[in-house]
Amino acid sequence: MYNISGGAVNIRSGPGQRYTQIGTLAKGAKLPCGTDGDSGTKGQRYTSCGGGDSWSTIRVNGRDGWVASECVAFGV
C-alpha cells in the first residue's frame, strides 16, 4: 500500500479519527496491507484526501493499523 496523498497520512488503531494515532505513513512510503486488506470498512469521516469515510488496514510494527482509503493506492 502506497501513500499517494502528497503528505504524511496518519495510521490509526481503528477505522476513524476517534481512534488513537499509532504512526504515520510518509509521503510516497509503502507498507504491506493489513489482515483486512482492501475491505473499504466504513468508519468516522476524515478531513484529508477528500473527506470520505472508507478505511483500509495496513500492517505496521507487527500489527494492523487503519488509513483513509482515498489517501493510499495498492500496488507492487
N, C-alpha and C positions, 0 to 999 in steps of 0.2 A: 504494500500500500504506500503510495507516494503523496506527499503534501503538495498540493497544487494551488494553495490559497494565496501565495505571494508573501506570506509572513508566517510566523510560528502559529501552530494550532495547539490548543490545549487538549491534553489527554485526561479524561475524567474516569472516575471509578464506576460510573453508571451512565445511562443514556439521557443526560440532561445537565444543564448548567447548575442545578441544585446539588449535584454530586461533587465530591472533593476532586480538585485538580491533582493528578498524580504525576504529571510530567508535561512536556511539550514535544511536539514534532516540528523540528526546524524546517524552514523554507527549503523545499527540494529534497528533504530527507525521506528515507523509506524505512519501514518496519514490516514484519510479516503480519498477515491477518490474524485476528484472534479466533477463538473457537466458534463464534457465531458468524465469522466472515462477513459477507455482503448481505446481511439479513435485512438491512434497512429498518431496524427497530425504531418505532416512533417513541419520542420522549419529549421532554420540555423543549420549547423553541429556543434557538440560539440567535445571536445577533450578527455573527460573522458569515461570510460566504453566502449571502442571500437570505439568511434568516429562516431556514427551514426547520423541520423537526425530526429528520431521519438521522440515525446514528449507526455507525459501524464499529465493530470491535477490531482492536489492534493488539498485537502481542508485544508487551514491553516488560523487561525485567522478570520474565517468567510468569507473568500474569496478564489477564485481559484488561484492556482499558478501552475507553469509548471516545470516538472522534466524530465530529459533524461530517456526515456523508458527502455533502457538497464541497467540502474542503480537501477531499482526497480522491485519488484515482487508483485503480487496480491495474497491476501490470508487472512485468519482469524487470 
